[in-house]
Amino acid sequence: MAGAAPRAEWSVSADEAVWRRAERDGGRRLRSADSCRISSGVAAASTAPARPWKLRRARECDGCHVRAAVPGVTGSREMATSLTGVGLTWAALSLLAALLSCTGFYLPFWIQGRLLGKVDAYFSSFRRCNYPRVSPQGVVEIVMECGRYSSFWDIPSPWWQASTVLVGTGSALSLLVAVTAAAACCITYVVHAGTARLAGALQLLAAVLVSGGAVAYPAGWDNREVRESCGDSSSSFQLGTCEYSWSLYLLGSAVGLLLLCFSLSFCASRVKHGSFRI
């Protein structure tokens, strides 16, 4: 019994020294759960009467435990992502829509025709596959490769130029939102309710831009290159002997997914606007 009292006094004095040292270094509070438990345990084990500043510290530590244990409260450590289940679906569909949109924009398989009755020719708004070229000997030969036009102004129709700008901008917006949504799956508080609605609005704008570019594209079917592959009957909004190819279907699927993502964005995040993590 005689040996127990010095240990209790040493525990109290050591605890008091720790808190005084923390206050002297800048008055910082120890927020970790281990520090809170140690301080509470030492205070409870001490036989000396508890001082008011110790009781105040213990109550603050208990508050730390409560905030850390309640999910959805600011300061919680249990949330791995701020997205809801609907939000995770929104992020996955956003990534898929961006991939479809960028792939459909870049690959030159929008329409398919027959060049000189020999080989298939493919066109998009700024690229084409298989095109004629005059050799140094003056013979017309067909180059079997895909490529883009040398410059923006070499695109054979102003409607195709407008289509390139519209679809390209829409694809870039969809990719930007998809990257942000993918990051929100792994990092907490990247997307809250307000930014999710803004991302949904950008996806709606991207869908409108891609659709506008797809509508403007047929207006340029009256150019010489299309007539060489689709026949003289081809004109604006008249495809002639050509037919649609699979890249256009990718763009159509991307537009549908972007519209679906817009509707899902309203329920994507569990974090309300103005919330932050301490």
QUIJOUR-V313750 format. One record per pair of residues at least 24 apart in sequence whose ideal C-beta (glycine too) atoms are under 10 Angstrom apart, sorted by the first residue. I is the first residue (numbers start at 1). J is the second residue. Records with the same first field share a line. If there is no record, write none. Layout:
# QUIJOUR-V313750
I: J, J
This chain:
# QUIJOUR-V313750
4: 47
5: 47, 48
7: 45, 46, 47
8: 42, 45, 46, 47, 48
9: 46, 47, 48
11: 41, 42, 43, 45, 46, 47, 48
12: 42, 43, 45, 46, 47, 48, 49, 50, 51, 54
13: 46, 48
14: 42
15: 39, 41, 42, 43, 45, 46, 54, 57
16: 42, 51, 53, 54
18: 42
19: 53, 54, 57
20: 53
22: 57
23: 53
29: 57, 60, 61, 64
30: 57, 60, 61, 64
31: 60, 61, 64, 67, 68, 75, 278
32: 61, 64
33: 61, 64, 65, 68, 69, 77
35: 61, 64
36: 60, 61, 62, 63, 64, 65, 68
37: 61, 65
40: 65
67: 278
71: 270
72: 270, 271, 272, 275
73: 275
74: 189, 271, 272, 274, 275, 276, 277, 278
75: 276, 277, 278
76: 188, 277, 278
77: 188, 277
79: 188, 189, 270, 271, 277
80: 185, 186, 187, 188
81: 183, 184, 185, 186, 187, 188, 189, 190, 191, 269, 270, 271
82: 184, 185, 187, 188, 189, 190, 191, 192, 193, 195, 196, 268, 269, 270, 271, 275, 277
83: 181, 184, 185, 186, 188, 190, 191, 196, 267, 268, 269, 270, 271
84: 196, 264, 267, 268, 269, 270, 271
85: 267, 268, 270
86: 196, 263, 264, 265, 266, 267, 268, 269, 270
87: 181, 184, 185, 191, 196, 264, 265, 267, 268, 269, 270
88: 181, 184, 185, 268
89: 260, 261, 264, 267, 268
90: 177, 181, 184, 191, 196, 199, 200, 203, 260, 261, 262, 263, 264, 265, 266, 267, 268, 269
91: 177, 178, 180, 181, 182, 183, 184, 185, 191, 196, 199, 261, 264, 268
92: 178, 181, 182, 185, 261
93: 178, 181, 203, 257, 258, 260, 261, 264
94: 174, 175, 177, 178, 179, 180, 181, 182, 199, 200, 203, 257, 258, 260, 261, 262, 264, 265, 268
95: 174, 175, 177, 178, 179, 181, 182, 185, 257, 261
96: 178, 253, 254, 257, 261
97: 171, 174, 175, 177, 178, 203, 206, 207, 210, 253, 254, 255, 256, 257, 258, 259, 260, 261
98: 171, 172, 173, 174, 175, 176, 177, 178, 179, 181, 182, 203, 206, 254, 257, 258, 261
99: 171, 174, 175, 178, 250, 254, 257
100: 171, 174, 247, 249, 250, 251, 252, 253, 254, 255, 256, 257, 258
101: 167, 168, 170, 171, 172, 173, 174, 175, 178, 206, 207, 209, 210, 250, 251, 253, 254, 255, 257, 258
102: 167, 168, 170, 171, 172, 174, 175, 178, 250, 254
103: 171, 247, 250, 251, 254
104: 167, 171, 210, 214, 246, 247, 248, 249, 250, 251, 252, 253, 254, 255
105: 163, 164, 167, 168, 169, 170, 171, 172, 174, 210, 213, 247, 250, 251, 254
106: 148, 167, 168, 171, 247
107: 146, 245, 246, 247, 250
108: 146, 147, 148, 245, 247
109: 146, 244, 245, 246, 247, 248, 249, 250
110: 160, 163, 167, 214, 217, 218, 242, 244, 245, 246, 247, 248, 249, 250, 251
111: 217, 218, 221, 226, 229, 230, 234, 239, 240, 242, 243, 244, 245, 247, 248
112: 229, 230, 239, 242, 243, 244, 245, 246, 247
113: 225, 226, 227, 228, 229, 230, 231, 234, 239, 240, 241, 242, 243, 245
114: 228, 229, 230, 231, 241, 242
115: 142, 225, 228, 229, 230
116: 140, 142, 228, 229
117: 229
118: 142
119: 143, 144, 229
120: 144, 229, 245
121: 225, 226, 228, 229, 230, 242
122: 146, 229, 242, 245, 247
123: 156, 160, 217, 220, 221, 223, 225, 226, 229, 230, 242, 245, 247
124: 148, 160, 163, 164, 167, 217, 245, 247, 248, 251
125: 149, 155, 157, 159, 160, 161, 162, 163, 164, 165, 166, 167, 168, 213, 214, 216, 217, 220
126: 152, 154, 155, 160, 161, 163, 164, 165, 167, 168
127: 155, 164, 247
128: 156, 225, 226, 229
129: 245
130: 229
131: 225, 228, 229
132: 225, 228, 229
155: 220, 223, 225
156: 220, 222, 223, 224, 225, 226
157: 216, 217, 219, 220, 221, 222, 223, 224, 225, 226, 236
158: 216, 219, 220, 223
159: 213, 215, 216, 217, 218, 219, 220, 221, 222, 223, 236
160: 213, 216, 217, 219, 220, 221, 223, 225, 226
161: 216, 220
162: 212, 213, 216, 217, 219, 220
163: 210, 212, 213, 214, 215, 216, 217, 218, 219, 220
164: 213, 216, 217
165: 209, 212, 213, 216
166: 208, 209, 210, 211, 212, 213, 214, 215, 216, 217
167: 206, 209, 210, 211, 212, 213, 214, 216, 217, 251, 254
168: 209, 210, 213
169: 205, 206, 209, 210, 212, 213
170: 202, 203, 205, 206, 207, 208, 209, 210, 211, 212, 213, 214, 251, 254, 255, 258
171: 206, 209, 210, 213, 251, 254
172: 206, 209
173: 199, 202, 203, 204, 205, 206, 207, 209, 210, 258
174: 202, 203, 205, 206, 207, 209, 210, 254, 255, 257, 258, 261
175: 206
176: 202, 203, 206
177: 201, 202, 203, 205, 206, 258, 261, 265
178: 203, 261
181: 261, 265, 268
184: 268, 269, 271
188: 271, 277
189: 269, 271, 275, 276, 277
190: 269, 271
191: 265, 268, 269, 271
192: 268, 269, 270, 271, 272, 273, 274, 275, 276
193: 265, 266, 267, 268, 269, 270, 271, 272, 273, 274, 275
194: 269, 271, 272, 273, 274
195: 265, 268, 269, 271, 273
196: 264, 265, 266, 267, 268, 269, 270, 271, 273
197: 262, 265, 266, 268, 269, 273
198: 265
199: 261, 262, 265, 268, 269
200: 258, 259, 261, 262, 263, 264, 265, 266, 268
201: 262, 265
202: 258, 261, 262, 265
203: 257, 258, 259, 260, 261, 262, 263, 264, 265
204: 258, 259, 261, 262, 263, 265
205: 258, 262
206: 254, 255, 258, 259, 261, 262
207: 254, 255, 256, 257, 258, 259, 260, 261, 262
208: 255, 258, 259
209: 255, 258
210: 251, 252, 254, 255, 258
211: 251, 252, 254, 255, 258, 259
213: 251
214: 248, 251, 252, 255
217: 248, 251
